[in-house]
Amino acid sequence: MQVLISELAQEETNLIKPDQSYPVWSPYDAFDAANSMLEVLESEKVPIN
């Protein structure tokens, strides 16, 4: 069992290589996504009588 855990841990450390950059998505400044969500919400709005 320890051998398996050790191998899995080694594989995880090989996923990120030093001296490289990786993109990270953030919801901040996602204006297109916010606009799309607003359009969907507006289209689904039910008039209040």
FIFISE-223754 format. One record per residue: y, z negated, x negated of N, C-alpha, C in turn. Coordinates in steps of 0.2 Angstrom, whole numbers, plus 5000, padded with zeros to 4 digits. Last residue first. Layout:
% FIFISE-223754
YZXYZXYZX/...
***
This chain:
% FIFISE-223754
520650595238520950605244521250545247/520550655222520550595226520950615232/519550785215520150765218520150705222/518650765200518550775208519250745211/518450855185518850805189518750815197/517850945178517350905182517750855186/518850995170518451045175518051005180/519250885162519650915167519350955172/518050875154518250825159518750845164/518150995147517550985152517750925157/519350985140519251035145518651025150/519050875132519550865137519550915143/518050925124517850875128518350865134/518851025117518351045121518150995126/519750935111520050985116519451005120/518850875102519250835107519550875112/518550985094518050945098518350905103/519751015088519351065092518851025097/520050895081520450915086520150965091/519550785072519150835075519450865082/520150685065520450745065519950805067/518650585065519350595064519550665063/517250595064517550615070518350615070/516650675049516950615052517250635059/515350715038515650725044516050665047/515350745021515250695026515650705032/514550845009514950845014514850785019/514450794992514050804998514550795004/514450834975514750814981514350834987/513650764960513750824965514050794971/513350674951513850724949513850774954/511550644955512250624952512650684951/510850674971510850694964511550674961/509850614983510550614981510550624973/508450614983508850654988509550664986/507850534975507850594972508250644977/507650414982508150414976508250484974/506550444990507250434993507750444987/505550454981505750514984506450504987/505450314978505550364973505850434976/504950264990505650244987505850294982/503750324991504250344996504950324993/503050264980503150334980503750354985/503050134984503450154978503550224978/502250144995502950114996503350134990/501050174989501350224994502150204995/500850064981500950134978501250174983/500649964990501249964986501350034983/499450004996500050005000500650004996/
***
